[in-house]
Amino acid sequence: MLIKKKIGSILLAALATCAVIVAADWPTQSGGPQRDGWARYEKAFTKDSVSGLDMLYKYATDNKSKGLYSLTSPLIDGLLITFRGFKEMLVFAGSSDNVYSVDADLNKLIWTVHFEYHGDQREARKATLTCPGGLTASVAMRGSSSAGVNFARRPVPTPPTAGTKTAPSIGGGGAYSGTGAFFVLSSDGYLHTLNPSTGANLIPPVKFLPSNSRASALNVDGNTIYAATSGNCGGHPNALYAVDLGSSDKKVYSLPTNGRLAGVAGTALGSDGTVYVEVPFEQGSTEENHHRTVLALEPLTLKVKDSFITEDEPNGSKSVEEPGITPLVFSWKGKDLIVAAGNNGRLYLLDSASLGGSDHHQPLFATEPLAGLGGGLQGGFSSWNDADSGDRWVYASLWGPPKSSSQFPATNGDTPHGSIVAFKVALQNDRPTLAPAWISTDVPSPATTVTSGGLVFALSTGQPMLPPKAKGKPHTLAEIEKASTHATLYALDGDNGKQLYSSGSAVAGYSYGSGLAVANSRIYFGASDNAMYSFGFSKMEPQLTDR
């Protein structure tokens, strides 16, 4: 009997190794530089199977929360060949300047790194709602675990290196040529390029952002890294930043943004490398009644190429954040189209060849406003193309109730606290439009969705939408934390929005700043209890139950 059990374990290990060899990646926030949230290669989740989801495990960390921030959105490196063998790595950062690499198959730590603070100003000691201090930007890597990197030698003294609990840093200014790297932005503003196998610095860290900044998710295009700041934290004006790590001088480019970039992901990249962002319209201009502007920027230099100015007014938001959603880029008939949104939940479809026409005000198409009083679109979009029908779907996360006049062909009950809204890209007079398709059941304060195999995965963050206080006084961190509840994972039918699964009360904390990652039959996200949660099918994971 013992021999049979050992043989069975060997076979399971062999099968697991084979699975990793063909494993998929989830390299960055929303799955890729275009921010489309599409798990293209995921096959396990279907409309018939998804009701059988289980919480496979939660990995509890030693991270300490900073304000509302705990753990960042995770990435998945599905095929890493290490001295420990083939590994599928679950990688994420913590707000206390920690990075964790976990064996996704076994829920076991591979390595962890802690960055000592070496900023040019004193480290932030007290977290506020807008300026939490600590690490806030999600970890990122290039588009696949097989993507090589080649960094030039840097002819300057070595900046401070990462402290690591399991492996020393690689010091000096030498070149590195290899496969794969993780990019992490610590709270002191240094950009770290980590060895996936050990967590050691591959090149000396680069001073990228001001210390104590509140940074958006990183975006990666080859060796160029993008990030944005918000909240004017540390006394530094908000800006978008870019650096080419493949260059010898590591020059940092920046573009002042007046206010924060819309959404959790900050930037979306076109197929030609164009950077798309949505920013507040510059105050004091002759068009200051317009409140947000979509910009198309040159790669790296961030010079403005084109712009589109929305017509939307503020919507009296009651959420922790003002409404805002990172643009989405997708390919349509050989060109890039961009989806963006205004403060009142109006969606815009834009042509990358000319965002707003000659006067910068003319989109390809605009929907009616969706948001009810106090609500708005948040986070980011997700999108996929159905190869069977040819339909291009776009999904968005709406906080609060929809506007009473909103019309969707399919509805799934009242949605007083939030919902997922779905659109199809359709042709009208030979021009693409966004046709409303459905609105989900109530999904309170939803994060950015992920789509896979005709399903939409949605995370109710557990964040509150509090009524405004007298005289516009802001809510405190303590008030927001007290009003928060647990996060809940939902699976929705991508065709009609019907709920097919709910995790109920399985998650202990709320989620803030951590989006979903989907790869290799598992779903991941972080929560305020400083644990990373994994959902999947227990029957497919015997290595987790037979230990």
C-alpha positions as CSV (number, residue, x, y, z in Angstrom):
1,M,0.0,0.0,0.0
2,L,2.9,2.3,0.9
3,I,4.6,1.6,-2.4
4,K,1.4,2.4,-4.4
5,K,1.0,5.7,-2.6
6,K,4.7,6.6,-3.4
7,I,4.2,5.7,-7.0
8,G,1.0,7.8,-7.1
9,S,2.8,10.8,-5.6
10,I,5.6,10.4,-8.2
11,L,3.1,10.4,-11.0
12,L,1.3,13.4,-9.6
13,A,4.6,15.3,-9.4
14,A,5.4,14.4,-13.0
15,L,2.0,15.5,-14.2
16,A,2.4,18.8,-12.2
17,T,5.8,19.4,-13.9
18,C,4.3,18.8,-17.3
19,A,1.5,21.3,-16.5
20,V,4.1,23.9,-15.5
21,I,6.0,23.5,-18.8
22,V,2.9,24.6,-20.7
23,A,1.8,27.1,-18.1
24,A,0.5,30.6,-18.8
25,D,1.7,33.9,-17.3
26,W,-0.1,36.9,-15.7
27,P,2.7,39.5,-16.0
28,T,1.2,42.7,-14.7
29,Q,-1.9,44.5,-13.5
30,S,-4.9,43.5,-15.6
31,G,-2.8,40.9,-17.4
32,G,-0.9,43.0,-19.9
33,P,0.2,46.4,-21.1
34,Q,-3.1,47.0,-22.9
35,R,-5.0,46.5,-19.5
36,D,-7.5,44.2,-21.1
37,G,-7.9,41.7,-18.2
38,W,-8.2,38.8,-20.6
39,A,-6.9,35.3,-19.5
40,R,-6.6,34.1,-23.0
41,Y,-5.2,30.7,-22.4
42,E,-7.2,29.6,-19.4
43,K,-9.3,26.5,-20.2
44,A,-10.4,25.1,-16.8
45,F,-13.0,27.7,-16.0
46,T,-16.3,27.1,-17.9
47,K,-19.9,28.0,-17.3
48,D,-20.5,24.4,-16.3
49,S,-17.6,23.9,-14.0
50,V,-17.2,27.3,-12.3
51,S,-19.9,26.6,-9.6
52,G,-17.4,24.1,-8.1
53,L,-14.8,26.6,-7.2
54,D,-13.1,26.3,-3.8
55,M,-10.7,28.4,-1.8
56,L,-7.6,26.4,-2.3
57,Y,-5.4,28.2,0.2
58,K,-4.4,31.6,1.5
59,Y,-0.7,32.5,2.0
60,A,-0.4,34.5,5.1
61,T,2.5,37.0,5.1
62,D,4.4,39.0,7.7
63,N,3.6,42.3,5.9
64,K,2.2,45.2,7.9
65,S,-0.5,47.3,6.3
66,K,0.1,51.0,5.5
67,G,-3.2,52.9,5.6
68,L,-5.6,50.9,3.4
69,Y,-2.7,49.3,1.4
70,S,-1.7,45.7,2.3
71,L,-0.8,43.5,-0.7
72,T,-0.5,44.5,-4.3
73,S,-2.0,42.8,-7.3
74,P,-0.1,39.5,-7.9
75,L,1.6,38.3,-11.0
76,I,2.1,34.7,-12.2
77,D,5.4,33.5,-13.7
78,G,4.1,30.2,-15.1
79,L,7.4,28.7,-16.3
80,L,10.5,29.4,-14.3
81,I,13.5,27.0,-14.4
82,T,15.4,27.4,-11.1
83,F,18.0,25.4,-9.3
84,R,14.9,24.0,-7.4
85,G,13.4,22.7,-10.7
86,F,10.4,24.0,-12.6
87,K,8.3,26.4,-10.7
88,E,5.0,28.3,-11.2
89,M,5.6,31.4,-9.1
90,L,3.0,33.6,-7.4
91,V,4.7,37.0,-6.9
92,F,3.4,40.0,-5.1
93,A,4.6,42.9,-3.0
94,G,3.5,44.2,0.5
95,S,3.1,47.7,1.6
96,S,6.0,47.4,4.2
97,D,8.5,47.2,1.3
98,N,8.3,43.4,1.0
99,V,8.3,41.1,-2.0
100,Y,7.1,37.5,-1.8
101,S,7.6,34.6,-4.3
102,V,5.4,31.7,-3.5
103,D,5.3,28.3,-5.2
104,A,1.7,28.5,-6.6
105,D,1.4,24.7,-6.8
106,L,2.3,24.1,-3.2
107,N,1.6,27.3,-1.2
108,K,5.2,27.4,0.0
109,L,7.5,30.3,0.1
110,I,10.3,30.3,-2.5
111,W,12.0,33.5,-1.4
112,T,11.2,36.9,0.1
113,V,12.9,40.3,-0.1
114,H,12.7,43.3,2.2
115,F,13.9,46.7,0.9
116,E,15.6,49.0,3.4
117,Y,14.6,52.6,3.0
118,H,17.2,54.8,1.3
119,G,15.1,57.8,0.3
120,D,16.2,61.4,-0.1
121,Q,13.7,62.5,2.5
122,R,12.6,61.1,5.8
123,E,10.5,57.9,5.6
124,A,6.8,58.5,6.0
125,R,5.8,57.4,9.5
126,K,2.1,58.1,9.6
127,A,-0.3,56.8,7.0
128,T,-3.1,59.1,5.7
129,L,-6.0,58.2,3.4
130,T,-4.3,59.8,0.4
131,C,-0.7,59.3,1.3
132,P,-0.2,55.9,3.0
133,G,3.5,55.7,2.6
134,G,5.0,52.3,1.9
135,L,5.0,50.3,-1.3
136,T,1.9,50.8,-3.4
137,A,2.7,49.8,-7.0
138,S,2.1,46.2,-8.2
139,V,5.0,44.0,-9.3
140,A,5.4,43.6,-13.1
141,M,7.4,41.6,-15.6
142,R,7.7,41.6,-19.3
143,G,5.0,39.9,-21.4
144,S,6.0,36.3,-20.7
145,S,8.3,34.3,-18.5
146,S,10.4,33.4,-21.6
147,A,11.0,37.1,-22.4
148,G,14.7,37.9,-22.3
149,V,16.2,41.1,-20.8
150,N,19.5,42.7,-21.6
151,F,20.6,45.7,-19.5
152,A,23.5,47.9,-20.3
153,R,26.3,48.7,-17.9
154,R,25.6,51.7,-15.8
155,P,28.6,54.1,-15.5
156,V,27.6,55.5,-12.1
157,P,28.2,54.4,-8.4
158,T,26.0,51.6,-7.2
159,P,22.8,52.9,-5.4
160,P,21.5,51.1,-2.3
161,T,20.7,47.4,-2.9
162,A,17.8,45.4,-1.6
163,G,18.1,43.5,1.6
164,T,16.9,39.9,1.2
165,K,16.2,37.2,3.7
166,T,17.2,34.3,1.5
167,A,19.7,35.5,-1.2
168,P,22.3,38.2,-1.5
169,S,22.0,41.1,-4.0
170,I,24.2,41.2,-7.0
171,G,26.2,44.3,-6.5
172,G,28.2,46.4,-8.9
173,G,27.4,48.0,-12.2
174,G,27.8,45.0,-14.4
175,A,25.6,44.0,-17.3
176,Y,23.0,41.2,-17.2
177,S,21.7,39.2,-20.1
178,G,19.2,36.5,-19.3
179,T,15.6,35.5,-19.3
180,G,13.0,37.2,-17.2
181,A,13.0,39.8,-14.4
182,F,10.6,41.2,-11.8
183,F,10.3,45.0,-11.6
184,V,9.4,46.4,-8.2
185,L,9.2,50.0,-7.0
186,S,10.0,50.5,-3.3
187,S,8.7,53.3,-1.1
188,D,11.9,55.3,-1.3
189,G,11.4,55.6,-5.1
190,Y,14.0,53.1,-6.3
191,L,13.1,50.8,-9.1
192,H,14.4,47.3,-8.5
193,T,15.1,44.6,-11.2
194,L,15.0,41.2,-9.4
195,N,16.2,37.8,-10.4
196,P,13.2,35.5,-10.6
197,S,15.1,32.6,-9.1
198,T,16.5,34.4,-6.0
199,G,15.0,37.8,-5.6
200,A,18.5,39.4,-5.9
201,N,19.0,42.7,-7.7
202,L,20.1,42.0,-11.3
203,I,21.3,45.6,-11.8
204,P,21.7,48.4,-9.3
205,P,18.4,49.9,-8.3
206,V,17.5,53.1,-10.2
207,K,16.1,56.2,-8.6
208,F,12.8,56.5,-10.4
209,L,10.1,58.3,-8.3
210,P,10.3,60.8,-5.4
211,S,10.4,59.1,-2.0
212,N,7.1,58.4,-0.2
213,S,5.1,58.6,-3.4
214,R,1.8,56.9,-3.9
215,A,2.5,55.1,-7.1
216,S,0.2,53.4,-9.6
217,A,0.8,49.9,-11.0
218,L,3.9,49.6,-13.1
219,N,3.6,49.1,-16.8
220,V,6.3,47.5,-19.0
221,D,7.2,47.8,-22.7
222,G,10.5,46.0,-23.4
223,N,13.0,47.7,-21.1
224,T,10.8,50.8,-20.5
225,I,8.9,51.1,-17.3
226,Y,6.0,53.5,-16.5
227,A,4.5,54.6,-13.2
228,A,2.4,57.5,-12.0
229,T,2.0,59.3,-8.7
230,S,-1.1,60.7,-7.0
231,G,-2.0,62.5,-3.8
232,N,0.9,65.0,-4.1
233,C,2.5,62.8,-1.4
234,G,5.8,63.9,0.2
235,G,5.2,67.4,-1.1
236,H,5.8,66.3,-4.7
237,P,3.4,67.2,-7.5
238,N,1.7,64.4,-9.3
239,A,3.3,63.2,-12.5
240,L,3.8,60.3,-14.9
241,Y,7.3,58.8,-15.1
242,A,9.2,56.6,-17.6
243,V,12.7,55.1,-17.7
244,D,14.5,52.9,-20.1
245,L,16.4,50.3,-18.1
246,G,18.3,49.2,-21.2
247,S,19.9,52.6,-21.6
248,S,23.3,53.4,-20.1
249,D,22.3,56.5,-18.3
250,K,18.8,55.4,-17.0
251,K,17.4,58.8,-17.7
252,V,14.0,59.4,-16.1
253,Y,11.3,61.3,-18.1
254,S,8.3,62.8,-16.5
255,L,5.1,64.6,-17.3
256,P,3.2,66.7,-14.7
257,T,-0.4,65.5,-14.5
258,N,-2.1,68.1,-12.2
259,G,-4.2,65.4,-10.5
260,R,-4.1,61.6,-10.4
261,L,-4.3,59.4,-13.4
262,A,-7.6,57.6,-13.7
263,G,-8.0,54.1,-12.4
264,V,-5.7,51.6,-10.6
265,A,-3.5,50.8,-13.5
266,G,-2.5,54.3,-14.5
267,T,-1.3,53.6,-18.1
268,A,-2.4,51.5,-21.1
269,L,0.0,50.9,-24.0
270,G,-0.9,50.7,-27.7
271,S,0.5,48.2,-30.1
272,D,3.0,50.8,-31.3
273,G,4.0,51.7,-27.8
274,T,1.9,54.8,-27.5
275,V,1.0,55.5,-23.8
276,Y,-2.6,56.3,-23.0
277,V,-3.6,58.0,-19.8
278,E,-6.6,59.9,-18.5
279,V,-5.9,63.0,-16.4
280,P,-7.8,66.0,-15.0
281,F,-8.2,68.8,-17.4
282,E,-5.7,71.6,-16.6
283,Q,-7.3,74.1,-14.2
284,G,-7.5,77.7,-15.3
285,S,-7.8,76.9,-18.9
286,T,-10.6,78.3,-21.1
287,E,-12.2,74.8,-21.0
288,E,-12.0,74.2,-17.3
289,N,-15.6,72.9,-17.3
290,H,-14.3,69.8,-18.9
291,H,-13.0,67.6,-16.1
292,R,-10.9,64.8,-17.7
293,T,-8.7,64.5,-20.7
294,V,-7.4,61.3,-22.5
295,L,-3.8,61.8,-23.6
296,A,-1.8,59.8,-26.2
297,L,1.9,60.1,-25.4
298,E,5.1,59.2,-27.2
299,P,6.8,56.1,-25.7
300,L,9.4,57.0,-23.1
301,T,9.7,60.7,-23.7
302,L,6.0,61.2,-22.8
303,K,5.5,64.0,-25.3
304,V,1.8,64.7,-26.0
305,K,0.8,63.4,-29.4
306,D,-2.9,63.8,-29.2
307,S,-5.8,64.3,-26.8
308,F,-9.5,63.9,-26.2
309,I,-11.4,66.1,-23.8
310,T,-14.5,64.7,-22.1
311,E,-17.7,66.7,-21.5
312,D,-18.5,65.2,-18.1
313,E,-19.2,66.9,-14.8
314,P,-18.3,65.5,-11.3
315,N,-20.8,63.1,-9.9
316,G,-20.7,63.6,-6.1
317,S,-18.7,60.5,-5.4
318,K,-19.1,58.9,-2.0
319,S,-16.4,56.2,-2.4
320,V,-12.9,56.3,-0.9
321,E,-11.6,57.3,-4.3
322,E,-13.0,59.7,-6.9
323,P,-14.4,57.9,-9.9
324,G,-11.8,57.0,-12.5
325,I,-10.9,54.1,-14.7
326,T,-7.7,53.3,-16.6
327,P,-8.1,53.3,-20.4
328,L,-8.3,50.1,-22.3
329,V,-6.6,49.4,-25.7
330,F,-7.7,46.6,-28.1
331,S,-7.2,45.8,-31.7
332,W,-10.1,46.3,-34.1
333,K,-9.8,45.7,-37.9
334,G,-6.1,46.4,-37.9
335,K,-6.1,49.4,-35.7
336,D,-6.0,50.3,-32.0
337,L,-9.2,51.4,-30.4
338,I,-9.3,53.0,-26.9
339,V,-12.1,52.8,-24.3
340,A,-12.1,55.6,-21.7
341,A,-14.7,57.0,-19.3
342,G,-15.9,60.2,-17.8
343,N,-16.7,61.1,-14.2
344,N,-20.4,60.4,-14.6
345,G,-19.9,56.9,-16.1
346,R,-20.1,57.8,-19.7
347,L,-18.0,55.5,-21.9
348,Y,-16.1,56.8,-24.9
349,L,-14.7,54.8,-27.8
350,L,-11.7,56.5,-29.4
351,D,-9.7,56.0,-32.6
352,S,-6.0,55.9,-32.0
353,A,-5.4,57.6,-35.3
354,S,-7.2,60.7,-34.0
355,L,-8.5,60.6,-30.5
356,G,-11.0,63.4,-30.7
357,G,-10.8,64.8,-34.2
358,S,-9.5,68.3,-35.1
359,D,-11.1,69.9,-32.0
360,H,-10.2,67.1,-29.6
361,H,-13.9,66.7,-28.6
362,Q,-15.3,64.2,-31.1
363,P,-15.1,60.5,-30.1
364,L,-16.0,57.6,-32.4
365,F,-18.9,57.0,-30.0
366,A,-20.1,57.9,-26.5
367,T,-22.7,56.1,-24.4
368,E,-25.2,57.8,-22.1
369,P,-24.0,58.4,-18.5
370,L,-24.3,55.3,-16.4
371,A,-23.6,56.4,-12.9
372,G,-26.2,57.3,-10.3
373,L,-25.6,60.1,-7.8
374,G,-22.5,59.5,-5.8
375,G,-21.2,56.6,-8.0
376,G,-18.9,56.1,-10.9
377,L,-16.8,53.7,-12.9
378,Q,-13.7,52.5,-11.0
379,G,-10.5,50.6,-11.5
380,G,-10.1,49.3,-15.0
381,F,-11.9,47.6,-17.9
382,S,-11.6,44.1,-19.2
383,S,-12.3,42.9,-22.7
384,W,-12.1,39.8,-24.9
385,N,-12.9,38.7,-28.5
386,D,-15.2,35.7,-28.9
387,A,-13.6,33.8,-31.8
388,D,-16.8,31.8,-32.4
389,S,-19.2,34.7,-32.8
390,G,-16.7,37.4,-33.6
391,D,-18.1,39.6,-30.8
392,R,-15.8,42.0,-28.9
393,W,-17.0,42.4,-25.3
394,V,-16.1,45.2,-22.9
395,Y,-16.8,45.0,-19.1
396,A,-16.5,47.8,-16.5
397,S,-17.0,48.1,-12.7
398,L,-19.6,50.5,-11.6
399,W,-19.7,51.7,-7.9
400,G,-23.1,52.6,-6.5
401,P,-26.5,52.3,-8.4
402,P,-26.8,53.0,-12.1
403,K,-28.5,56.1,-13.3
404,S,-32.3,55.5,-13.4
405,S,-32.4,56.2,-17.1
406,S,-29.8,53.5,-17.9
407,Q,-31.1,50.9,-20.4
408,F,-29.6,47.4,-20.6
409,P,-31.3,44.6,-22.6
410,A,-30.5,42.1,-19.7
411,T,-30.7,42.9,-16.0
412,N,-30.2,40.8,-12.9
413,G,-32.0,42.6,-10.1
414,D,-31.4,45.8,-8.2
415,T,-27.8,47.0,-7.8
416,P,-27.7,49.6,-5.0
417,H,-24.1,49.1,-4.1
418,G,-22.4,48.3,-7.4
419,S,-22.4,46.2,-10.5
420,I,-20.6,45.0,-13.6
421,V,-21.8,46.5,-16.8
422,A,-21.2,44.8,-20.2
423,F,-21.1,46.2,-23.8
424,K,-20.6,44.8,-27.2
425,V,-18.6,46.6,-29.9
426,A,-21.0,46.9,-32.8
427,L,-21.0,48.6,-36.2
428,Q,-23.4,51.4,-36.9
429,N,-23.1,53.3,-40.2
430,D,-19.7,51.6,-40.6
431,R,-18.5,53.1,-37.3
432,P,-17.8,51.0,-34.2
433,T,-20.1,51.7,-31.2
434,L,-20.5,50.4,-27.7
435,A,-23.9,48.7,-27.4
436,P,-25.2,48.0,-23.8
437,A,-25.6,44.3,-23.3
438,W,-26.3,43.5,-19.6
439,I,-25.9,44.7,-16.0
440,S,-25.1,42.2,-13.3
441,T,-26.6,41.5,-9.9
442,D,-25.5,43.6,-7.0
443,V,-21.7,43.5,-6.7
444,P,-20.7,46.0,-4.0
445,S,-17.7,48.3,-4.7
446,P,-16.3,46.0,-7.5
447,A,-12.6,45.9,-8.5
448,T,-11.5,45.5,-12.1
449,T,-12.9,42.4,-13.7
450,V,-11.0,39.5,-15.4
451,T,-12.6,37.6,-18.3
452,S,-11.9,34.1,-19.3
453,G,-13.7,31.5,-21.5
454,G,-17.0,33.4,-21.6
455,L,-16.9,34.1,-17.9
456,V,-16.4,37.4,-16.0
457,F,-14.6,37.2,-12.6
458,A,-15.5,40.1,-10.3
459,L,-14.2,41.0,-6.9
460,S,-16.4,42.9,-4.5
461,T,-13.7,44.7,-2.5
462,G,-15.6,45.2,0.7
463,Q,-14.8,48.9,0.6
464,P,-17.6,51.2,1.8
465,M,-19.4,54.1,0.0
466,L,-20.0,56.4,3.0
467,P,-22.4,59.4,2.9
468,P,-20.6,62.7,2.8
469,K,-19.8,64.4,6.1
470,A,-20.8,67.9,7.0
471,K,-19.0,70.7,5.3
472,G,-17.2,68.2,3.0
473,K,-14.9,67.0,5.8
474,P,-13.1,63.8,4.7
475,H,-13.6,60.5,6.4
476,T,-10.8,59.2,8.5
477,L,-8.9,55.9,7.9
478,A,-10.5,54.5,11.1
479,E,-14.0,55.3,9.9
480,I,-13.4,53.7,6.5
481,E,-11.8,50.6,8.0
482,K,-14.7,50.2,10.5
483,A,-17.2,50.4,7.7
484,S,-15.4,48.0,5.4
485,T,-16.4,44.3,5.2
486,H,-14.9,41.2,3.6
487,A,-14.1,40.8,-0.1
488,T,-16.2,38.4,-2.2
489,L,-15.2,36.7,-5.4
490,Y,-18.0,36.3,-8.1
491,A,-18.2,34.4,-11.4
492,L,-20.6,35.8,-13.9
493,D,-21.9,34.5,-17.2
494,G,-20.2,36.7,-19.8
495,D,-23.2,36.6,-22.1
496,N,-25.9,37.8,-19.7
497,G,-24.4,38.7,-16.3
498,K,-26.1,35.9,-14.3
499,Q,-24.2,35.0,-11.1
500,L,-22.7,31.5,-11.3
501,Y,-20.5,31.5,-8.2
502,S,-19.9,33.5,-5.0
503,S,-17.2,32.9,-2.4
504,G,-19.5,34.1,0.4
505,S,-17.6,34.9,3.6
506,A,-14.5,32.8,2.8
507,V,-12.2,35.9,2.7
508,A,-11.4,37.5,6.0
509,G,-10.5,41.1,4.9
510,Y,-11.4,43.8,2.5
511,S,-9.3,44.3,-0.7
512,Y,-7.7,47.6,-1.6
513,G,-5.2,48.1,-4.4
514,S,-5.1,44.3,-5.2
515,G,-6.7,43.2,-8.4
516,L,-7.4,39.7,-9.7
517,A,-4.9,37.5,-11.4
518,V,-6.1,34.4,-13.4
519,A,-3.7,31.7,-14.7
520,N,-3.4,27.9,-14.8
521,S,-6.7,27.0,-13.3
522,R,-6.4,29.4,-10.3
523,I,-7.6,32.9,-9.3
524,Y,-5.6,35.1,-6.9
525,F,-6.0,38.3,-5.0
526,G,-4.8,39.9,-1.8
527,A,-6.8,41.2,1.2
528,S,-6.3,43.5,4.2
529,D,-5.4,40.6,6.5
530,N,-2.1,40.5,4.5
531,A,-2.9,37.2,3.0
532,M,-2.9,36.2,-0.7
533,Y,-6.0,34.1,-1.6
534,S,-6.1,31.3,-4.2
535,F,-9.3,29.9,-5.6
536,G,-9.6,26.9,-8.0
537,F,-10.8,23.3,-8.1
538,S,-9.7,21.1,-5.2
539,K,-10.0,17.9,-7.2
540,M,-7.4,19.3,-9.6
541,E,-5.0,20.1,-6.8
542,P,-4.2,16.8,-4.9
543,Q,-0.8,18.1,-3.9
544,L,-2.5,20.6,-1.6
545,T,-4.6,18.0,0.2
546,D,-2.3,15.0,0.2
547,R,0.6,16.5,2.2
